[in-house]
Each structure stands twice: as C-alpha cells, then as structure tokens.
C-alpha cells in the first residue's frame, strides 16, 4: 500500500533542500544566458541555418545538429524567472533578446529559402505545422526539466538540448512558410513555436516559485501569476486539444477507408497500389488506384456507401482500376493469337470454300480489332480500310491474299488492307527471266513477289523506291516493271548481289 505520508515527507525534504540554493548565483547565471551579444546572434544564425537545411533535405541528423547549438533556452528561462520574481527589467531584457533572436532566425530562414533550389515542403517541415495537445505536454515537461536544471545547476546542457528540440525547427519552418508564400505552413509552425515558448516559460515560473523564488511577492501578485499561468495553459489547450481530436478523427477515418479498400481489393484478387486521402470540410476526398485481375462494376459506389455508414460523413471516391494479367492469362492470349493466325492462313490457302471463308471472316473481324489492327471507314461506309498491326505477323503476300479474300465476300463494299510497315522482300531474278528487250518475262517467278511489292507501295502511298542489283540489266528490268505501275525507281549496281534484287526507300 502506498504511504502518502512518507511521500509527503520526501517532497518536503526536497523543497527544504531547495532553500539552500544560492539564488543570487542562479539569477546571475540566468541573466548571463539571456544576454544579447555577438555570441548569441552567431549561435542563432548557425542554429537556424543548420535547422532549415536539415528540414529542406528531410534529414533528422542535421536537424538534431541545430538543436545542439540553439541558444533560445536562455532568454525563455529568464522570461519565466522574471515572471516568478516580478522583475520587469529582466523581463524586458529577456523579451528583447528573444525577439531579436526570433527576428534574426526568420531573416536567415527566409534568405536561405529564397536562394535555395529546394522549396518543396518535406515531411519534416509538414510535421511541424499541426501542433496538438501532446506538443504542449512535451513543452511543459521540457520547461520543468530546464528550469530544474538551471536552478540546481545539474545536467543543464542535456536539458538545454531537449528544450531546443521544440524551438528552433518550428521557427525555421515559419521562415520557410513566409518565403514560399504558404500561410498555412507559416501559421501552423508559428503556433507551435508560441505554444512551446509560453509553456516552457510558464513551467519555468512554476518551478521557480517551488524553489521559493519571488517569496517577497504579495498574495495579490501570486494570485495574478497563478491566474496568468492557468489562463495561458487553458487558452493553449483548447485549440491544441481540438487539433488533437481532429487528427485522431482523421486517423480513424483513414484506417476505415484503407480497410474498406483493402477488403474490396482482396475480393477482386488485387491490391491498392496508391491512396491519397484529403478532407474538404465535412467531405473526405479519396483518390485510389486498384490493381485487379478483373473489373468489378459498382465497386466504388459500394465502398462509398460502406465508409459513409461507418464514419457518418460523406465520401467522394475516385477509384481507378488497373487490370493485370497472370501467366495463365498471358498463355491463353498467346494461344488465342496462334489460333487466329491459323484461321488467317486457312483463309489464304482455301479461297475455294466460300461459305467456310465467310464464317472465318466474321471470326477474324471480331478478333482482329483487338489483336491485329484497326478498321476505319469512309464514303458513308462504302470503303473499309484495315490497318494491320505489326504483331499480326502477316507479310506482304499474306496481307494481299487477305485483302483478296475479304473483297470476294464484301460485295459492293470496297476493302483495302494496309499491311504493317516492314522491309520489302528480296526479289530473286535469274538471267533467263529477262527477255532480249530487257523486260521481265511473263510468268517469271519474280513477278509474283514484285506484284506484292507494288501492292504494298500503293497502300503505303510510296511513289519512289531504290533498286539494288548485281548488274544494270536486272535493275533496269525491275525499274521498268515498277515504272509501268506508277512507281519511280532509282537503280544502283551493288557488287556481289548475285540473282537477288532488293527494293527499298530512297
């Protein structure tokens, strides 16, 4: 069982020991820490510069470096002590030192941000723009520890670092917000700085009175001190408590929204890859990306209804579904494409079977739009063009045969198949394929290849080509044949080409 009497005796002994503190030395030490001199200005400049650079780089280590050298503890402790002793001269001196340090830190922060290429708000910056009741509690405990260390002269350096943690970084964020014209960031950080400043000063006043500083004060003065401290804490606690409640409600809402999305993604066999939640008044605006194997109609509406019922607030959900495939789906698509190619080949080689070709054409047309190319029409639907995609895998001869087969079944509709862009085939041209006048012999094997080439050039709207051949006779024969079909050819003699004649763009 707790012995309250023993605890009271220990507290009494602790306070009695405090009566032996050299108050004059403590006050002189505090006065020295609040002095406005070149050292103070230099340390403020260095601490603010280091803190801001750490914030811009989102580096916790650099920010801690700024905390180690921040001198703002001195004038704040002096402010709290002067309030405890009603020493208005020391209070003015502490306020002057503190105001000078704040103004200098803001000027340094604004200057660095204006010349810095990094002006985006990092998580370390944003983390100091929404103070809560917890920040007030941290500042109160830091103020008590700082005042205790200052009065008892124990561990002051370590506690000074803890206090600096709550002062210089938010002050640097205020400068960042001013320089970038972001009032929300500047205002939130300024509120955090003032919260920490007043909480530490009031806590220092309480500790000083505990150690019997200001014992000569009248009861009226003591009541004034107590009223000021209580009023200050109440005024700070109300907005900070509301902010904490708002952040807690936002956290609950975000967990509810994420859980609903994760459950929906699990049902669809996918996952949520990106999620952004914003609050616009009473409405939560959610933008989410869902990776799923299949589309689920009405999923967004179901999630909105579920979350609105759980939160009691309206939800505006923008859900973007990205369909994914697995190895089985890829294999199925590959198998479907292979079967489609077999159908096209059968259509080319079996033009005699018209009825079967008609059914095959319908199947090809249904799948071709998704796999082989795209259709477009003109002249009121009387002209149909099929632009083949390279993945169709059809060469020029196969593309031309496909056009012929489709025209045979199209009736009055003009069908044009435009082959995918590809290298023109090599034309094998033996010497006996050229007659005495230098023209190609009718029925020569090369003519079938040339006819496919001329057809493809016409579909591509190409009117000029280059012909490379082993000798002039072969090149001129091919050029003459192409010229008769409206295609101008420039002949080049290429040594070592043999019977092969190649055709390409000039």
Order of alpha helices (4+ residues) and beta strands (2+ residues): alpha-alpha-alpha-alpha-alpha-alpha-alpha-alpha-alpha-alpha-alpha-alpha-beta-beta-alpha-beta-alpha-alpha-beta-beta-alpha-beta-beta-alpha-beta-alpha-beta-beta
